[in-house]
Amino acid sequence: MIDNDVFVINAIAHAYDFSAANIRRNRVGRALPELVYGIHRTWNPPELQVPREVFLSDQTMEMLSATQFLESQVDLAVSHHIDLDGWTFDSIVSHAKNCEAARRWPQRYLLYVGAAPFRGIDVAIKDMERQVADLPEAVGLKLYPDSVAPIRSWRMDDPEVAYPLYESARDLGLKVIAIHKALPNGPVPMNPYRVDDVDRAAYDFPDLNFEIVHAGMAFVDETAQAIARFPNVYANLETTSLLLNKAPRIFGEVLAQFLYWGGAQKIFWADGGVLGHSQSLLEKFWAFELPADLEDKYQVSLTREIKADILGRNYAAMIGLDIAAARARIETDEFSVAVRENGLQAPYSNWLREAGVA
């Protein structure tokens, strides 16, 4: 919690596997880890960076949990199974890591299964079913709009590729479809990362919720219009939140447009976990004020209540999470006790200690 009573849900936190053994030997596979590490290195101040060899490793859930819950005021984190078979041999974030989170810290994690439609729709659905059987508490499905080697893509409104996945997700009890948009995974065509295909999917599946992940990194106008027109479309600020470090004015412009068109209840806080350090970004967001000219242009303000909505209440409302009950579940766990007794630990101290470079 931040400011004593504001419940914080980090709507995406990753423990990536960027180890050399996991990266496919094609130019896009090799480029992705460098792209992600490049964001970490250039969009964070020097004191909030880890060495390249530490970042480009098989990051552990132990590390992620310590970074989230011992080093920051994040209360719950959302872990996505990331299945990018064209880029990696195994998943970038594996099903096994989600299972570890569910087994060791069920009070702290919300989980999304993943699917790769280019392996075949039947195969993707069976994989979803297997994951949900292991994780009946899973709340969402994470999807990526393209694949590489060879380059292929699909649209969210494709009735042959996308709709069977949504139908299966709904049948399995999942509430959310999260789609990676706006931020290409390396030197690949931009077209699949546009957001114009979300509209029809949201219209045809009003009983599912759709998250536009990396909302605001590109296609800000289109995203703002989508969250305004459809009650089941939301903007997830993963990576976009790092603009608070790199370009706070741009962050303000993105946020002001989302607030003007979609309203305060359509935006989720996320930082990608170790992509940036959660505590630093939380503090910057909590202190952030919209520039006066943007307030005047869009006739919006960023109040304490709106910040609290973005930091946790909006996501909780989308999935039907009782925040009071969630707060009670973590009150006496290992992380809450340690923080109460010793305060927050230093940024990335657990990761660097685990890597043997502290």
C-alpha positions as CSV (number, residue, x, y, z in Angstrom):
1,M,0.0,0.0,0.0
2,I,1.1,3.5,-0.7
3,D,0.1,6.5,1.4
4,N,-1.0,4.2,4.2
5,D,-4.2,3.0,2.7
6,V,-4.0,2.8,-1.2
7,F,-4.0,-0.8,-2.3
8,V,-1.5,-1.3,-5.2
9,I,-1.9,-4.0,-7.9
10,N,0.9,-4.2,-10.4
11,A,-1.1,-5.4,-13.4
12,I,1.9,-7.0,-15.0
13,A,5.1,-8.1,-13.4
14,H,7.5,-10.5,-15.2
15,A,10.3,-12.9,-14.4
16,Y,11.7,-13.2,-17.9
17,D,13.9,-16.0,-19.2
18,F,16.4,-14.2,-21.4
19,S,19.1,-16.8,-20.9
20,A,21.1,-17.5,-24.0
21,A,19.9,-21.1,-24.0
22,N,16.3,-20.0,-24.4
23,I,16.8,-17.5,-27.3
24,R,16.3,-18.7,-30.8
25,R,19.2,-18.1,-33.2
26,N,17.3,-15.9,-35.6
27,R,17.8,-12.1,-35.9
28,V,14.5,-11.3,-34.2
29,G,15.1,-13.8,-31.4
30,R,18.5,-12.2,-30.7
31,A,17.1,-8.7,-30.9
32,L,14.3,-9.1,-28.4
33,P,16.4,-9.4,-25.2
34,E,18.6,-6.5,-26.3
35,L,15.4,-4.4,-26.9
36,V,14.0,-5.2,-23.4
37,Y,17.4,-4.6,-21.7
38,G,17.8,-1.4,-23.7
39,I,14.6,-0.1,-22.2
40,H,15.8,-1.1,-18.7
41,R,19.1,0.5,-19.3
42,T,18.1,3.8,-20.9
43,W,14.7,4.4,-19.3
44,N,15.9,4.1,-15.7
45,P,18.4,6.2,-13.8
46,P,21.8,4.6,-13.3
47,E,21.2,3.7,-9.7
48,L,18.1,1.7,-10.7
49,Q,19.7,-0.5,-13.3
50,V,21.2,-4.0,-13.0
51,P,24.1,-5.3,-15.1
52,R,23.4,-6.7,-18.5
53,E,24.5,-10.3,-17.5
54,V,22.1,-10.1,-14.6
55,F,19.1,-8.9,-16.6
56,L,19.7,-11.3,-19.5
57,S,19.3,-14.4,-17.4
58,D,16.6,-16.8,-16.4
59,Q,15.0,-14.5,-13.8
60,T,13.5,-16.4,-10.8
61,M,10.1,-16.0,-9.2
62,E,11.9,-15.8,-5.9
63,M,13.7,-12.7,-7.1
64,L,10.5,-11.2,-8.6
65,S,8.6,-11.7,-5.4
66,A,11.3,-10.1,-3.3
67,T,11.6,-7.2,-5.7
68,Q,7.8,-6.6,-5.7
69,F,6.9,-7.3,-2.0
70,L,10.0,-6.6,0.0
71,E,11.4,-3.7,-2.0
72,S,8.2,-1.9,-2.9
73,Q,4.7,-1.1,-1.8
74,V,3.1,-3.3,-4.4
75,D,0.4,-5.5,-2.7
76,L,-0.5,-7.9,-5.5
77,A,1.2,-8.6,-8.9
78,V,-0.2,-10.1,-12.1
79,S,2.1,-12.7,-13.8
80,H,1.4,-13.6,-17.5
81,H,2.6,-16.8,-19.1
82,I,4.3,-15.4,-22.2
83,D,4.4,-17.9,-25.1
84,L,6.6,-16.4,-27.9
85,D,7.8,-19.6,-29.7
86,G,9.3,-17.7,-32.7
87,W,11.6,-15.8,-30.4
88,T,12.5,-18.5,-27.8
89,F,12.7,-22.2,-27.4
90,D,10.7,-22.2,-24.1
91,S,8.4,-19.4,-23.0
92,I,9.8,-16.0,-22.0
93,V,7.7,-16.4,-18.8
94,S,6.9,-20.1,-18.3
95,H,3.8,-21.8,-17.1
96,A,6.1,-23.4,-14.5
97,K,6.8,-20.0,-13.0
98,N,3.1,-19.3,-12.8
99,C,2.6,-22.6,-11.0
100,E,5.4,-21.7,-8.6
101,A,3.7,-18.4,-7.8
102,A,0.4,-20.1,-7.2
103,R,2.0,-22.7,-4.9
104,R,4.2,-20.5,-2.9
105,W,2.4,-17.1,-2.8
106,P,-1.2,-17.6,-3.8
107,Q,-2.1,-14.5,-1.7
108,R,0.1,-12.3,-3.7
109,Y,-0.3,-13.3,-7.4
110,L,-3.0,-13.1,-10.0
111,L,-2.3,-15.3,-13.0
112,Y,-2.9,-15.4,-16.8
113,V,-2.4,-18.4,-19.0
114,G,-1.0,-18.1,-22.5
115,A,-1.6,-19.4,-25.9
116,A,0.2,-19.4,-29.3
117,P,-2.4,-19.7,-32.1
118,F,0.1,-20.4,-34.9
119,R,0.8,-23.8,-33.4
120,G,-2.8,-24.6,-34.4
121,I,-6.0,-23.5,-32.8
122,D,-6.7,-26.9,-31.4
123,V,-3.2,-27.2,-29.9
124,A,-3.5,-23.7,-28.4
125,I,-6.9,-24.5,-26.8
126,K,-5.6,-27.8,-25.4
127,D,-2.6,-25.9,-24.0
128,M,-5.0,-23.4,-22.3
129,E,-7.0,-26.2,-20.9
130,R,-3.9,-27.8,-19.4
131,Q,-2.7,-24.6,-17.9
132,V,-6.1,-23.9,-16.3
133,A,-6.3,-27.4,-15.0
134,D,-3.0,-26.6,-13.1
135,L,-4.2,-23.1,-12.2
136,P,-7.9,-23.1,-11.7
137,E,-7.5,-19.7,-10.0
138,A,-6.2,-18.1,-13.3
139,V,-8.2,-15.0,-14.3
140,G,-6.9,-14.2,-17.8
141,L,-5.4,-15.2,-21.1
142,K,-2.3,-13.4,-22.6
143,L,-1.9,-13.3,-26.3
144,Y,0.6,-11.9,-28.8
145,P,-0.5,-10.8,-32.3
146,D,2.3,-12.2,-34.4
147,S,5.1,-14.7,-34.7
148,V,8.4,-14.8,-36.5
149,A,10.6,-17.2,-38.5
150,P,8.5,-16.9,-40.6
151,I,6.7,-13.6,-39.9
152,R,3.0,-14.2,-39.5
153,S,0.2,-12.2,-37.8
154,W,-3.5,-12.5,-36.8
155,R,-6.2,-10.0,-35.9
156,M,-8.2,-9.8,-32.7
157,D,-11.4,-9.8,-34.8
158,D,-10.6,-12.8,-36.8
159,P,-13.5,-15.3,-36.4
160,E,-11.3,-18.3,-37.3
161,V,-8.2,-17.6,-35.3
162,A,-9.2,-15.4,-32.4
163,Y,-12.8,-16.2,-31.6
164,P,-12.2,-19.9,-30.8
165,L,-9.6,-18.8,-28.2
166,Y,-12.0,-16.3,-26.6
167,E,-14.8,-18.9,-26.5
168,S,-12.5,-21.4,-24.9
169,A,-11.2,-18.8,-22.4
170,R,-14.8,-17.9,-21.5
171,D,-15.7,-21.6,-21.1
172,L,-12.7,-22.1,-18.9
173,G,-13.9,-19.3,-16.6
174,L,-11.3,-16.7,-17.6
175,K,-12.4,-13.1,-17.4
176,V,-9.8,-11.2,-19.3
177,I,-8.1,-11.2,-22.7
178,A,-4.8,-9.3,-22.5
179,I,-3.2,-8.5,-25.9
180,H,0.3,-7.1,-26.4
181,K,0.0,-4.0,-28.6
182,A,1.8,-0.7,-29.4
183,L,5.3,-2.0,-28.7
184,P,6.8,-4.3,-31.4
185,N,8.9,-7.2,-30.2
186,G,12.0,-6.1,-32.1
187,P,12.6,-5.5,-35.8
188,V,9.1,-6.8,-37.0
189,P,6.3,-5.2,-38.9
190,M,4.2,-2.7,-36.9
191,N,0.8,-3.5,-38.3
192,P,-0.1,-6.4,-35.9
193,Y,0.5,-4.0,-32.9
194,R,-2.2,-1.5,-34.0
195,V,-5.3,-1.5,-31.9
196,D,-8.0,-1.2,-34.5
197,D,-8.8,-4.9,-34.3
198,V,-9.8,-4.8,-30.6
199,D,-13.1,-3.0,-31.2
200,R,-15.0,-5.8,-33.0
201,A,-13.7,-8.4,-30.5
202,A,-15.0,-6.3,-27.6
203,Y,-18.3,-5.9,-29.3
204,D,-18.7,-9.5,-30.1
205,F,-17.6,-10.7,-26.6
206,P,-19.3,-8.3,-24.2
207,D,-18.9,-10.8,-21.4
208,L,-15.1,-10.7,-21.6
209,N,-12.7,-7.9,-20.7
210,F,-9.9,-6.8,-23.0
211,E,-6.7,-5.2,-21.9
212,I,-4.6,-3.2,-24.4
213,V,-1.1,-3.9,-22.9
214,H,1.5,-1.2,-23.4
215,A,-1.3,1.3,-23.9
216,G,0.0,4.7,-25.0
217,M,3.3,3.6,-26.3
218,A,1.8,4.2,-29.8
219,F,-1.7,4.7,-31.2
220,V,-2.7,6.9,-28.2
221,D,-5.8,8.4,-30.0
222,E,-7.1,5.0,-31.1
223,T,-6.6,3.5,-27.7
224,A,-8.3,6.4,-26.0
225,Q,-11.3,6.1,-28.3
226,A,-11.4,2.3,-27.7
227,I,-11.6,2.6,-23.9
228,A,-14.2,5.3,-24.3
229,R,-16.5,3.4,-26.6
230,F,-16.4,-0.1,-25.1
231,P,-17.1,-0.7,-21.4
232,N,-15.0,-3.9,-21.6
233,V,-11.8,-2.4,-23.0
234,Y,-9.0,-1.1,-20.7
235,A,-5.6,0.5,-20.9
236,N,-2.7,-1.3,-19.2
237,L,0.2,1.0,-18.6
238,E,3.0,-1.6,-18.7
239,T,6.2,0.1,-20.0
240,T,4.2,3.3,-20.6
241,S,4.7,3.9,-16.8
242,L,8.5,4.1,-17.4
243,L,7.9,7.4,-19.2
244,L,7.8,8.8,-15.7
245,N,11.5,8.3,-15.8
246,K,12.3,9.0,-19.4
247,A,9.8,11.6,-20.5
248,P,7.2,12.6,-17.8
249,R,5.6,15.2,-20.1
250,I,4.8,12.5,-22.7
251,F,3.4,10.3,-19.8
252,G,1.2,13.3,-18.9
253,E,-0.1,13.7,-22.4
254,V,-0.9,10.0,-22.7
255,L,-2.7,9.9,-19.3
256,A,-4.6,13.1,-20.0
257,Q,-6.0,11.7,-23.2
258,F,-7.0,8.5,-21.6
259,L,-8.7,10.3,-18.7
260,Y,-10.5,12.7,-21.1
261,W,-11.9,10.0,-23.4
262,G,-12.1,6.9,-21.3
263,G,-12.4,8.2,-17.8
264,A,-10.5,7.3,-14.6
265,Q,-11.9,3.8,-14.3
266,K,-10.4,2.5,-17.6
267,I,-6.7,2.6,-16.7
268,F,-4.5,0.0,-14.9
269,W,-1.1,0.6,-13.3
270,A,1.7,-1.7,-14.4
271,D,5.4,-1.5,-14.7
272,G,6.5,-4.9,-16.0
273,G,8.1,-5.8,-12.7
274,V,11.8,-5.7,-13.1
275,L,11.7,-3.7,-16.3
276,G,11.7,-0.7,-14.0
277,H,11.8,-0.7,-10.2
278,S,8.3,-0.6,-8.8
279,Q,8.9,1.5,-5.7
280,S,10.6,4.3,-7.6
281,L,7.8,4.4,-10.2
282,L,5.1,4.2,-7.6
283,E,6.6,7.2,-5.8
284,K,6.9,9.2,-9.0
285,F,3.3,8.4,-10.0
286,W,2.0,9.3,-6.6
287,A,3.8,12.6,-6.7
288,F,3.0,13.3,-10.4
289,E,0.8,16.2,-11.3
290,L,-0.5,16.9,-14.8
291,P,1.0,20.0,-16.3
292,A,-1.4,22.9,-16.1
293,D,-1.7,23.3,-19.8
294,L,-2.8,19.7,-20.2
295,E,-5.3,20.1,-17.4
296,D,-6.7,23.1,-19.2
297,K,-6.7,21.4,-22.7
298,Y,-8.4,18.2,-21.6
299,Q,-10.3,19.5,-18.6
300,V,-9.1,16.7,-16.4
301,S,-7.1,16.5,-13.2
302,L,-5.2,13.7,-11.5
303,T,-6.6,13.6,-8.0
304,R,-5.7,11.3,-5.1
305,E,-8.9,9.3,-5.8
306,I,-8.1,8.9,-9.5
307,K,-4.6,7.7,-8.6
308,A,-6.0,5.2,-6.2
309,D,-8.4,3.9,-8.9
310,I,-5.5,3.5,-11.4
311,L,-3.2,1.8,-8.8
312,G,-5.6,-0.9,-7.8
313,R,-9.3,-0.3,-7.6
314,N,-9.9,-0.4,-11.4
315,Y,-8.2,-3.7,-11.9
316,A,-9.9,-5.2,-8.8
317,A,-13.3,-4.1,-10.1
318,M,-12.7,-5.6,-13.5
319,I,-12.0,-9.1,-12.1
320,G,-14.3,-8.9,-9.1
321,L,-11.6,-8.9,-6.5
322,D,-12.5,-7.9,-2.9
323,I,-9.7,-5.5,-1.9
324,A,-10.5,-5.8,1.8
325,A,-10.3,-9.6,1.7
326,A,-7.1,-9.4,-0.4
327,R,-5.6,-7.0,2.1
328,A,-6.5,-9.3,5.0
329,R,-4.8,-12.3,3.2
330,I,-1.5,-10.6,3.0
331,E,-1.5,-8.8,6.3
332,T,0.6,-11.4,8.2
333,D,2.5,-13.1,5.3
334,E,6.3,-13.3,5.2
335,F,6.6,-10.1,3.1
336,S,4.3,-7.9,5.2
337,V,5.9,-9.0,8.4
338,A,9.4,-8.4,7.1
339,V,8.5,-4.9,5.8
340,R,6.8,-3.9,9.1
341,E,9.8,-5.0,11.0
342,N,12.6,-3.7,8.8
343,G,11.2,-1.4,6.3
344,L,11.6,-1.6,2.5
345,Q,14.8,-3.2,1.3
346,A,17.0,-1.4,-1.2
347,P,16.1,-1.5,-4.9
348,Y,17.2,-4.7,-6.7
349,S,19.2,-5.7,-3.6
350,N,17.6,-9.2,-3.6
351,W,18.3,-9.7,-7.3
352,L,21.9,-8.6,-7.1
353,R,22.5,-10.8,-4.0
354,E,20.9,-13.8,-5.8
355,A,23.2,-13.1,-8.8
356,G,26.2,-12.9,-6.6
357,V,27.1,-9.3,-7.6
358,A,25.8,-7.4,-4.5
